[in-house]
């Protein structure tokens, strides 16, 4: 599992970086539309800041 934390405090978790990007895109569009982040910017953020987590059984 991969995860990333938004500076707003929202925690996102999914199976891989591509799914994490999808969740981050949705989160930014819904909660931070004023940021007008491009897909490339979000992908860069995921690549730089995402980390591994153990799935909860």
ABEGO torsion letter per residue (X at the ends): XBBBBBAAGBBBBBABAAAAAAAAAAAAAAAAAAAGBBAAAAAAAAAAABBBBBBBX
